[in-house]
Amino acid sequence: NILQQAAWALSQPPITITLFVSPRSAGGKHDFFSEGDYWWPNPENPSGPYIQKDGLTNPDNFTEHRKAMIRFSQVIGSLTSAYLITKDQRYVRHALAHLSAWFIDTATYMNPSLLYAQAIKGKVTGRSIGIIDMVQMAEVAQGVRVLEKESAIAQAQLTPIKNWFSSYLNWVTTHPYGMEERDTKNNHATCWVLQVAVFAKLVGNESLMSECRMRYKNILLPNQMDLNGSFPLELKRSKPYGYSLFNLDAFA
């Protein structure tokens, strides 16, 4: 199965967010953009601000950047796994082409921030809760760690990739969006810790790794999980079991 997935990944050209542009984005071509899932045009004012329909995803919202990041994570995960099994350098070379496109190439790279994620037309150009979109990069960071451990990636290529993740860590831990997301009470806080922990481990940021361990033990577990194993705040949502399973997966 891994080799089949890797065969698919080898056939995929590097595609980053710069290939897709939304007229509703307040950012530039290198800025990640997404829209709030549950926000829709107002039938009484079609050109005005969107209105919320909790639990109902608007199929016309812009999702291409999110899809591109998910695809990127799948490609890197598949290629890295296949390399571990076979030691075939084809998988490394193709993974590096994708990594370079996202993190190094000045024509196609993504800015290391999420200023314009989960935007709402007519209301906000971005929101703190958009940072949850970045969890897809956890698989990418893990892949880079594996390639580094296997001595399969040259330092000249590794350094700018790590610098990108260090820049993002600086942004997500100091920008008001990042701090607000960190201090939420539900799955968003879990996903903040997940991504920060994985990225910090990649770049060797011991201080942030320690903070994530503290938050996991002293904040996330005692404040989110009930004694019966449920997540009360997730059970209050419009899709209680889906949100509960998502949060459990992020915890694990």
C-alpha atoms as a printed R data frame, in Angstrom:
    type eleno elety resid chain resno       x      y       z
1   ATOM     1    CA   ASN     A     1   0.000  0.000   0.000
2   ATOM     2    CA   ILE     A     2   2.836  2.406   0.846
3   ATOM     3    CA   LEU     A     3   4.544  1.776  -2.482
4   ATOM     4    CA   GLN     A     4   1.260  2.265  -4.334
5   ATOM     5    CA   GLN     A     5   0.774  5.614  -2.585
6   ATOM     6    CA   ALA     A     6   4.379  6.535  -3.392
7   ATOM     7    CA   ALA     A     7   3.815  5.692  -7.071
8   ATOM     8    CA   TRP     A     8   0.926  8.162  -7.031
9   ATOM     9    CA   ALA     A     9   3.114 10.749  -5.276
10  ATOM    10    CA   LEU     A    10   5.883 10.350  -7.880
11  ATOM    11    CA   SER     A    11   3.376 11.271 -10.574
12  ATOM    12    CA   GLN     A    12   2.378 14.515  -8.841
13  ATOM    13    CA   PRO     A    13   4.103 17.748  -9.884
14  ATOM    14    CA   PRO     A    14   4.843 20.291  -7.145
15  ATOM    15    CA   ILE     A    15   1.780 22.497  -6.761
16  ATOM    16    CA   THR     A    16   1.670 25.234  -4.144
17  ATOM    17    CA   ILE     A    17  -0.833 27.884  -3.125
18  ATOM    18    CA   THR     A    18   0.534 30.317  -5.734
19  ATOM    19    CA   LEU     A    19  -1.303 28.401  -8.450
20  ATOM    20    CA   PHE     A    20  -4.701 29.350  -7.002
21  ATOM    21    CA   VAL     A    21  -5.973 32.895  -6.477
22  ATOM    22    CA   SER     A    22  -9.201 34.045  -4.854
23  ATOM    23    CA   PRO     A    23 -10.554 37.541  -5.548
24  ATOM    24    CA   ARG     A    24 -11.836 37.569  -1.972
25  ATOM    25    CA   SER     A    25  -8.359 37.249  -0.430
26  ATOM    26    CA   ALA     A    26  -6.853 40.362   1.128
27  ATOM    27    CA   GLY     A    27  -3.384 38.806   0.869
28  ATOM    28    CA   GLY     A    28  -0.925 38.304  -1.959
29  ATOM    29    CA   LYS     A    29  -0.131 35.285  -4.130
30  ATOM    30    CA   HIS     A    30   2.196 33.811  -1.480
31  ATOM    31    CA   ASP     A    31  -0.343 34.095   1.360
32  ATOM    32    CA   PHE     A    32  -2.436 31.118   2.410
33  ATOM    33    CA   PHE     A    33  -6.150 31.911   2.181
34  ATOM    34    CA   SER     A    34  -9.241 30.045   3.289
35  ATOM    35    CA   GLU     A    35 -12.817 30.932   4.209
36  ATOM    36    CA   GLY     A    36 -14.967 30.008   7.169
37  ATOM    37    CA   ASP     A    37 -16.791 26.779   6.349
38  ATOM    38    CA   TYR     A    38 -20.175 27.728   7.744
39  ATOM    39    CA   TRP     A    39 -20.542 31.204   6.237
40  ATOM    40    CA   TRP     A    40 -22.927 31.883   3.345
41  ATOM    41    CA   PRO     A    41 -24.214 34.783   1.217
42  ATOM    42    CA   ASN     A    42 -27.160 36.536   2.789
43  ATOM    43    CA   PRO     A    43 -30.214 35.896   0.554
44  ATOM    44    CA   GLU     A    44 -31.635 39.233   1.666
45  ATOM    45    CA   ASN     A    45 -28.394 41.031   0.768
46  ATOM    46    CA   PRO     A    46 -26.461 38.855  -1.725
47  ATOM    47    CA   SER     A    47 -23.585 41.318  -2.165
48  ATOM    48    CA   GLY     A    48 -23.302 42.077   1.540
49  ATOM    49    CA   PRO     A    49 -21.509 40.357   4.428
50  ATOM    50    CA   TYR     A    50 -21.878 36.602   4.751
51  ATOM    51    CA   ILE     A    51 -24.096 35.092   7.452
52  ATOM    52    CA   GLN     A    52 -23.437 31.992   9.534
53  ATOM    53    CA   LYS     A    53 -25.185 28.626   9.209
54  ATOM    54    CA   ASP     A    54 -23.423 26.539  11.843
55  ATOM    55    CA   GLY     A    55 -22.695 23.004  10.719
56  ATOM    56    CA   LEU     A    56 -23.552 23.663   7.066
57  ATOM    57    CA   THR     A    57 -20.510 23.928   4.782
58  ATOM    58    CA   ASN     A    58 -20.750 26.432   1.944
59  ATOM    59    CA   PRO     A    59 -19.555 24.519  -1.168
60  ATOM    60    CA   ASP     A    60 -18.727 27.764  -2.965
61  ATOM    61    CA   ASN     A    61 -16.147 28.906  -0.415
62  ATOM    62    CA   PHE     A    62 -12.500 29.019  -1.501
63  ATOM    63    CA   THR     A    63 -10.746 25.801  -0.436
64  ATOM    64    CA   GLU     A    64  -7.968 25.397  -3.031
65  ATOM    65    CA   HIS     A    65  -5.135 26.405  -0.699
66  ATOM    66    CA   ARG     A    66  -6.327 23.967   1.951
67  ATOM    67    CA   LYS     A    67  -6.574 21.188  -0.634
68  ATOM    68    CA   ALA     A    68  -3.078 21.987  -1.920
69  ATOM    69    CA   MET     A    69  -1.649 21.738   1.596
70  ATOM    70    CA   ILE     A    70  -3.430 18.434   2.244
71  ATOM    71    CA   ARG     A    71  -2.073 17.077  -1.046
72  ATOM    72    CA   PHE     A    72   1.438 18.276  -0.100
73  ATOM    73    CA   SER     A    73   1.254 16.435   3.230
74  ATOM    74    CA   GLN     A    74   0.117 13.251   1.495
75  ATOM    75    CA   VAL     A    75   2.902 13.460  -1.074
76  ATOM    76    CA   ILE     A    76   5.652 13.972   1.512
77  ATOM    77    CA   GLY     A    77   4.284 11.285   3.827
78  ATOM    78    CA   SER     A    78   4.048  8.756   1.012
79  ATOM    79    CA   LEU     A    79   7.480  9.474  -0.459
80  ATOM    80    CA   THR     A    80   9.222  9.466   2.913
81  ATOM    81    CA   SER     A    81   7.604  6.194   3.921
82  ATOM    82    CA   ALA     A    82   8.591  4.566   0.622
83  ATOM    83    CA   TYR     A    83  12.178  5.751   1.022
84  ATOM    84    CA   LEU     A    84  12.392  4.185   4.476
85  ATOM    85    CA   ILE     A    85  11.347  0.838   2.988
86  ATOM    86    CA   THR     A    86  13.359  0.879  -0.228
87  ATOM    87    CA   LYS     A    87  16.177  3.463   0.207
88  ATOM    88    CA   ASP     A    88  15.395  4.442  -3.387
89  ATOM    89    CA   GLN     A    89  16.687  7.957  -4.011
90  ATOM    90    CA   ARG     A    90  13.864  8.677  -6.484
91  ATOM    91    CA   TYR     A    91  11.544  9.234  -3.559
92  ATOM    92    CA   VAL     A    92  13.926 11.673  -1.893
93  ATOM    93    CA   ARG     A    93  14.524 13.663  -5.078
94  ATOM    94    CA   HIS     A    94  10.810 14.070  -5.703
95  ATOM    95    CA   ALA     A    95  10.127 14.983  -2.070
96  ATOM    96    CA   LEU     A    96  12.819 17.662  -2.267
97  ATOM    97    CA   ALA     A    97  11.218 19.101  -5.400
98  ATOM    98    CA   HIS     A    98   7.962 19.558  -3.494
99  ATOM    99    CA   LEU     A    99   9.693 20.897  -0.379
100 ATOM   100    CA   SER     A   100  11.648 23.406  -2.439
101 ATOM   101    CA   ALA     A   101   8.499 24.620  -4.175
102 ATOM   102    CA   TRP     A   102   6.707 25.276  -0.889
103 ATOM   103    CA   PHE     A   103   9.551 26.631   1.229
104 ATOM   104    CA   ILE     A   104  12.453 27.840  -0.936
105 ATOM   105    CA   ASP     A   105  11.558 28.773  -4.533
106 ATOM   106    CA   THR     A   106  10.813 32.513  -4.576
107 ATOM   107    CA   ALA     A   107   8.231 32.059  -7.327
108 ATOM   108    CA   THR     A   108   6.107 29.446  -5.573
109 ATOM   109    CA   TYR     A   109   6.827 29.503  -1.835
110 ATOM   110    CA   MET     A   110   4.209 30.097   0.859
111 ATOM   111    CA   ASN     A   111   4.665 32.890   3.403
112 ATOM   112    CA   PRO     A   112   5.243 31.446   6.908
113 ATOM   113    CA   SER     A   113   2.032 32.843   8.411
114 ATOM   114    CA   LEU     A   114  -1.743 32.435   8.279
115 ATOM   115    CA   LEU     A   115  -2.997 36.007   8.309
116 ATOM   116    CA   TYR     A   116  -5.807 35.347   5.845
117 ATOM   117    CA   ALA     A   117  -7.170 31.974   6.919
118 ATOM   118    CA   GLN     A   118 -10.852 31.418   7.735
119 ATOM   119    CA   ALA     A   119 -11.838 34.804   6.335
120 ATOM   120    CA   ILE     A   120 -15.480 35.864   6.164
121 ATOM   121    CA   LYS     A   121 -16.600 38.011   3.238
122 ATOM   122    CA   GLY     A   122 -17.693 41.446   4.368
123 ATOM   123    CA   LYS     A   123 -16.617 40.824   7.972
124 ATOM   124    CA   VAL     A   124 -12.945 39.881   8.467
125 ATOM   125    CA   THR     A   125  -9.938 39.248   6.195
126 ATOM   126    CA   GLY     A   126  -8.683 36.464   8.470
127 ATOM   127    CA   ARG     A   127  -9.203 34.958  11.914
128 ATOM   128    CA   SER     A   128  -7.174 33.295  14.619
129 ATOM   129    CA   ILE     A   129  -9.124 30.058  14.218
130 ATOM   130    CA   GLY     A   130  -7.708 29.789  10.705
131 ATOM   131    CA   ILE     A   131  -4.440 28.603  12.254
132 ATOM   132    CA   ILE     A   132  -6.025 25.167  12.559
133 ATOM   133    CA   ASP     A   133  -5.546 24.796   8.782
134 ATOM   134    CA   MET     A   134  -1.808 24.485   9.422
135 ATOM   135    CA   VAL     A   135  -2.083 21.050  11.060
136 ATOM   136    CA   GLN     A   136  -1.626 19.555   7.585
137 ATOM   137    CA   MET     A   137   2.005 20.669   7.714
138 ATOM   138    CA   ALA     A   138   2.689 18.360  10.670
139 ATOM   139    CA   GLU     A   139   3.076 15.406   8.308
140 ATOM   140    CA   VAL     A   140   5.458 17.459   6.174
141 ATOM   141    CA   ALA     A   141   7.613 18.384   9.166
142 ATOM   142    CA   GLN     A   142   7.715 14.745  10.251
143 ATOM   143    CA   GLY     A   143   8.830 13.772   6.755
144 ATOM   144    CA   VAL     A   144  11.661 16.314   6.851
145 ATOM   145    CA   ARG     A   145  12.760 14.969  10.245
146 ATOM   146    CA   VAL     A   146  12.917 11.441   8.832
147 ATOM   147    CA   LEU     A   147  14.949 12.551   5.804
148 ATOM   148    CA   GLU     A   148  17.344 14.406   8.082
149 ATOM   149    CA   LYS     A   149  17.729 11.400  10.382
150 ATOM   150    CA   GLU     A   150  18.443  9.212   7.358
151 ATOM   151    CA   SER     A   151  21.050 11.711   6.108
152 ATOM   152    CA   ALA     A   152  19.059 11.855   2.884
153 ATOM   153    CA   ILE     A   153  18.832 15.645   2.646
154 ATOM   154    CA   ALA     A   154  21.776 18.021   2.207
155 ATOM   155    CA   GLN     A   155  22.332 20.778   4.745
156 ATOM   156    CA   ALA     A   156  22.034 23.400   2.024
157 ATOM   157    CA   GLN     A   157  18.458 22.229   1.404
158 ATOM   158    CA   LEU     A   158  17.619 21.492   5.021
159 ATOM   159    CA   THR     A   159  18.584 24.892   6.426
160 ATOM   160    CA   PRO     A   160  16.092 27.052   4.460
161 ATOM   161    CA   ILE     A   161  13.307 24.547   5.191
162 ATOM   162    CA   LYS     A   162  14.027 24.703   8.916
163 ATOM   163    CA   ASN     A   163  14.276 28.490   8.698
164 ATOM   164    CA   TRP     A   164  10.771 28.557   7.215
165 ATOM   165    CA   PHE     A   165   9.354 26.541  10.102
166 ATOM   166    CA   SER     A   166  11.257 28.690  12.626
167 ATOM   167    CA   SER     A   167   9.745 31.808  11.072
168 ATOM   168    CA   TYR     A   168   6.276 30.307  11.284
169 ATOM   169    CA   LEU     A   169   6.844 29.330  14.932
170 ATOM   170    CA   ASN     A   170   7.861 32.893  15.713
171 ATOM   171    CA   TRP     A   171   4.702 34.176  14.032
172 ATOM   172    CA   VAL     A   172   2.263 31.707  15.602
173 ATOM   173    CA   THR     A   173   3.651 32.237  19.119
174 ATOM   174    CA   THR     A   174   3.799 36.059  19.021
175 ATOM   175    CA   HIS     A   175   1.047 37.291  16.683
176 ATOM   176    CA   PRO     A   176  -2.326 38.064  18.327
177 ATOM   177    CA   TYR     A   177  -3.979 35.429  16.122
178 ATOM   178    CA   GLY     A   178  -1.584 32.784  17.386
179 ATOM   179    CA   MET     A   179  -1.922 33.714  21.036
180 ATOM   180    CA   GLU     A   180  -5.709 33.832  20.773
181 ATOM   181    CA   GLU     A   181  -5.757 30.387  19.137
182 ATOM   182    CA   ARG     A   182  -3.409 28.996  21.786
183 ATOM   183    CA   ASP     A   183  -5.764 30.143  24.527
184 ATOM   184    CA   THR     A   184  -8.986 28.695  23.105
185 ATOM   185    CA   LYS     A   185 -10.679 25.961  25.100
186 ATOM   186    CA   ASN     A   186 -11.411 23.280  22.494
187 ATOM   187    CA   ASN     A   187  -9.877 21.436  19.519
188 ATOM   188    CA   HIS     A   188  -8.297 24.657  18.278
189 ATOM   189    CA   ALA     A   189  -5.975 24.796  21.281
190 ATOM   190    CA   THR     A   190  -5.182 21.108  20.781
191 ATOM   191    CA   CYS     A   191  -4.199 21.745  17.171
192 ATOM   192    CA   TRP     A   192  -2.088 24.755  18.165
193 ATOM   193    CA   VAL     A   193  -0.066 22.553  20.502
194 ATOM   194    CA   LEU     A   194   0.103 19.743  17.924
195 ATOM   195    CA   GLN     A   195   1.620 21.892  15.189
196 ATOM   196    CA   VAL     A   196   3.904 23.898  17.457
197 ATOM   197    CA   ALA     A   197   5.239 20.715  19.085
198 ATOM   198    CA   VAL     A   198   5.991 19.014  15.763
199 ATOM   199    CA   PHE     A   199   7.576 22.103  14.201
200 ATOM   200    CA   ALA     A   200   9.593 22.856  17.350
201 ATOM   201    CA   LYS     A   201  10.932 19.302  17.374
202 ATOM   202    CA   LEU     A   202  12.008 19.671  13.741
203 ATOM   203    CA   VAL     A   203  13.990 22.866  14.384
204 ATOM   204    CA   GLY     A   204  15.223 21.878  17.850
205 ATOM   205    CA   ASN     A   205  13.395 24.602  19.793
206 ATOM   206    CA   GLU     A   206  13.589 23.077  23.272
207 ATOM   207    CA   SER     A   207  11.767 25.980  24.911
208 ATOM   208    CA   LEU     A   208   8.652 25.552  22.783
209 ATOM   209    CA   MET     A   209   8.771 21.765  23.115
210 ATOM   210    CA   SER     A   210   8.763 22.183  26.885
211 ATOM   211    CA   GLU     A   211   5.848 24.616  26.711
212 ATOM   212    CA   CYS     A   212   3.867 22.161  24.596
213 ATOM   213    CA   ARG     A   213   4.472 19.332  27.078
214 ATOM   214    CA   MET     A   214   3.303 21.605  29.876
215 ATOM   215    CA   ARG     A   215   0.173 22.646  27.985
216 ATOM   216    CA   TYR     A   216  -0.687 19.068  27.085
217 ATOM   217    CA   LYS     A   217  -0.463 17.823  30.680
218 ATOM   218    CA   ASN     A   218  -1.665 20.847  32.625
219 ATOM   219    CA   ILE     A   219  -4.137 22.583  30.302
220 ATOM   220    CA   LEU     A   220  -5.417 20.430  27.448
221 ATOM   221    CA   LEU     A   221  -6.094 17.144  29.212
222 ATOM   222    CA   PRO     A   222  -7.550 18.442  32.509
223 ATOM   223    CA   ASN     A   223  -9.583 21.248  30.936
224 ATOM   224    CA   GLN     A   224 -10.930 19.507  27.833
225 ATOM   225    CA   MET     A   225 -11.432 15.842  28.671
226 ATOM   226    CA   ASP     A   226 -14.117 14.845  31.181
227 ATOM   227    CA   LEU     A   227 -13.593 12.002  33.643
228 ATOM   228    CA   ASN     A   228 -15.717  9.770  31.399
229 ATOM   229    CA   GLY     A   229 -13.394 10.407  28.444
230 ATOM   230    CA   SER     A   230 -15.689 12.772  26.557
231 ATOM   231    CA   PHE     A   231 -14.971 16.304  25.372
232 ATOM   232    CA   PRO     A   232 -17.897 18.407  26.692
233 ATOM   233    CA   LEU     A   233 -17.099 21.458  24.566
234 ATOM   234    CA   GLU     A   234 -17.001 19.360  21.396
235 ATOM   235    CA   LEU     A   235 -20.292 17.657  22.312
236 ATOM   236    CA   LYS     A   236 -21.958 21.069  22.308
237 ATOM   237    CA   ARG     A   237 -21.110 21.596  18.625
238 ATOM   238    CA   SER     A   238 -23.397 21.009  15.649
239 ATOM   239    CA   LYS     A   239 -21.406 17.872  14.737
240 ATOM   240    CA   PRO     A   240 -20.538 16.557  18.216
241 ATOM   241    CA   TYR     A   241 -19.100 13.161  17.369
242 ATOM   242    CA   GLY     A   242 -17.102 14.393  14.397
243 ATOM   243    CA   TYR     A   243 -15.533 17.150  16.489
244 ATOM   244    CA   SER     A   244 -14.883 14.742  19.366
245 ATOM   245    CA   LEU     A   245 -13.098 12.251  17.115
246 ATOM   246    CA   PHE     A   246 -11.102 15.042  15.490
247 ATOM   247    CA   ASN     A   247  -9.972 16.336  18.892
248 ATOM   248    CA   LEU     A   248  -9.099 12.827  20.087
249 ATOM   249    CA   ASP     A   249  -7.005 12.300  16.960
250 ATOM   250    CA   ALA     A   250  -5.184 15.580  17.584
251 ATOM   251    CA   PHE     A   251  -4.542 14.576  21.208
252 ATOM   252    CA   ALA     A   252  -3.080 11.242  20.099
